[in-house]
Amino acid sequence: MLLQVLGTAAGGGVPQWNCACPGCSGARAHPHWRRRHASLAVQASEGRWYLVNATPDIGDQIEDCPALHPGPGSRRTPIAGLVLTDAELDHTLGIARLREAGAGGLELLATGAVREALLTRLRLEAVIGPYTPLTWRNLPRERPEPLTADSTVAISAIPVSGKRPRYAAGSSSSGVDPMDPWVVALCLTDRATGATAVYAPALAAWPDALQSAVTEADCVIVDGTFWDDEEPRRTGVSTRTATGMGHLPIDGPGGTAERLAPLRARCLYTHLNNTNPLVDPGAPQHERLADRGIEVAGDGMVIDL
């Protein structure tokens, strides 16, 4: 199973266009600090890839990954579809960038709640439909399903949160199970070798099902938005804590580092906010994580399981 990390930043990226915090200023001064919005490419079969989340950076992310380049036909693309872990803007705005798919259309895998929010609140079908048809598949939850009929990779979703994006707050979704999850982690399994990876870029909670999945996984890539719970308030980006904003912090009591350290899997953080000290490659927090056997994913990283 081949995974390509396309981006590792939280909403706004690093640097964020309207921010002069140390992380953003450092990224402007040192280009190697820069991070695009969190996304992952999964090779479903030879020459066929699925993108996990469609970020505002999706065009540049595709261009920076040769495996995703079109060819040999002038309009032949290796991108088979999109998998959405939630309905947040930083994970869905890139769908509009793929409107040139034309008659071939776009396939999207999502939960019912996410699909309904995109169709009724953002009117995605009305906006994109005149350019390219959208085909929706429900993300499987009870048992893994192959990404395509001939795919070597199977996928399943693990509900992790009921956190809605702001634009869908208070909305009622007719025809959608009220228990349908708004935010999921993904479990990816190589059908030939049994190798598994868990990708969870947004975590407001750590349910038992997620613990079971990461315990058995070979690679775990999780939400690293904030270093500690007080970071949003301390840096002035919010009046809420990290957990209050729907992101478990890395450090501190109950932090995700405590949960990752005992795992046998290779563990990495993604979805870093611009205020997170980890955006500085020289920050001492990197060494603290390394002492626990945990890494920070980098844009362009290739993971072969």
Secondary structure in CASP SS format (residue, H / E / C, confidence):
PFRMAT SS
TARGET T0000
AUTHOR 0000-0000-0000
METHOD secondary structure of the structure
MODEL  1
M C 1.00
L E 1.00
L E 1.00
Q E 1.00
V E 1.00
L E 1.00
G E 1.00
T C 1.00
A E 1.00
A C 1.00
G C 1.00
G C 1.00
G C 1.00
V E 1.00
P C 1.00
Q C 1.00
W C 1.00
N C 1.00
C C 1.00
A C 1.00
C C 1.00
P H 1.00
G H 1.00
C H 1.00
S H 1.00
G H 1.00
A H 1.00
R H 1.00
A H 1.00
H C 1.00
P H 1.00
H H 1.00
W H 1.00
R C 1.00
R E 1.00
R C 1.00
H E 1.00
A C 1.00
S E 1.00
L E 1.00
A E 1.00
V E 1.00
Q E 1.00
A E 1.00
S E 1.00
E C 1.00
G C 1.00
R E 1.00
W E 1.00
Y E 1.00
L E 1.00
V E 1.00
N C 1.00
A C 1.00
T C 1.00
P C 1.00
D C 1.00
I H 1.00
G H 1.00
D H 1.00
Q H 1.00
I H 1.00
E H 1.00
D C 1.00
C C 1.00
P H 1.00
A H 1.00
L H 1.00
H C 1.00
P C 1.00
G C 1.00
P C 1.00
G C 1.00
S C 1.00
R C 1.00
R C 1.00
T C 1.00
P C 1.00
I E 1.00
A E 1.00
G E 1.00
L E 1.00
V E 1.00
L C 1.00
T C 1.00
D C 1.00
A C 1.00
E C 1.00
L H 1.00
D H 1.00
H H 1.00
T C 1.00
L H 1.00
G H 1.00
I H 1.00
A H 1.00
R H 1.00
L H 1.00
R H 1.00
E H 1.00
A H 1.00
G H 1.00
A H 1.00
G H 1.00
G C 1.00
L E 1.00
E E 1.00
L E 1.00
L E 1.00
A E 1.00
T C 1.00
G H 1.00
A H 1.00
V H 1.00
R H 1.00
E H 1.00
A H 1.00
L H 1.00
L H 1.00
T H 1.00
R H 1.00
L C 1.00
R C 1.00
L H 1.00
E H 1.00
A H 1.00
V H 1.00
I H 1.00
G C 1.00
P C 1.00
Y C 1.00
T C 1.00
P C 1.00
L E 1.00
T E 1.00
W E 1.00
R E 1.00
N E 1.00
L C 1.00
P C 1.00
R C 1.00
E C 1.00
R C 1.00
P C 1.00
E E 1.00
P E 1.00
L C 1.00
T C 1.00
A C 1.00
D C 1.00
S C 1.00
T C 1.00
V E 1.00
A E 1.00
I E 1.00
S E 1.00
A E 1.00
I E 1.00
P E 1.00
V E 1.00
S E 1.00
G C 1.00
K C 1.00
R C 1.00
P C 1.00
R H 1.00
Y H 1.00
A H 1.00
A C 1.00
G C 1.00
S C 1.00
S C 1.00
S C 1.00
S C 1.00
G C 1.00
V C 1.00
D C 1.00
P C 1.00
M C 1.00
D C 1.00
P C 1.00
W C 1.00
V E 1.00
V E 1.00
A E 1.00
L E 1.00
C E 1.00
L E 1.00
T E 1.00
D E 1.00
R C 1.00
A C 1.00
T C 1.00
G C 1.00
A C 1.00
T E 1.00
A E 1.00
V E 1.00
Y E 1.00
A E 1.00
P C 1.00
A C 1.00
L C 1.00
A C 1.00
A C 1.00
W C 1.00
P C 1.00
D H 1.00
A H 1.00
L H 1.00
Q H 1.00
S H 1.00
A H 1.00
V H 1.00
T H 1.00
E H 1.00
A C 1.00
D C 1.00
C E 1.00
V E 1.00
I E 1.00
V E 1.00
D E 1.00
G C 1.00
T C 1.00
F C 1.00
W C 1.00
D C 1.00
D C 1.00
E C 1.00
E H 1.00
P H 1.00
R H 1.00
R H 1.00
T H 1.00
G C 1.00
V C 1.00
S C 1.00
T C 1.00
R C 1.00
T C 1.00
A C 1.00
T H 1.00
G H 1.00
M H 1.00
G C 1.00
H C 1.00
L C 1.00
P C 1.00
I C 1.00
D C 1.00
G C 1.00
P C 1.00
G C 1.00
G C 1.00
T H 1.00
A H 1.00
E H 1.00
R H 1.00
L H 1.00
A C 1.00
P C 1.00
L C 1.00
R C 1.00
A C 1.00
R E 1.00
C E 1.00
L E 1.00
Y E 1.00
T E 1.00
H C 1.00
L E 1.00
N C 1.00
N C 1.00
T C 1.00
N C 1.00
P H 1.00
L H 1.00
V H 1.00
D C 1.00
P C 1.00
G C 1.00
A C 1.00
P H 1.00
Q H 1.00
H H 1.00
E H 1.00
R H 1.00
L H 1.00
A H 1.00
D C 1.00
R C 1.00
G C 1.00
I E 1.00
E E 1.00
V E 1.00
A C 1.00
G C 1.00
D C 1.00
G C 1.00
M C 1.00
V E 1.00
I E 1.00
D E 1.00
L C 1.00
END
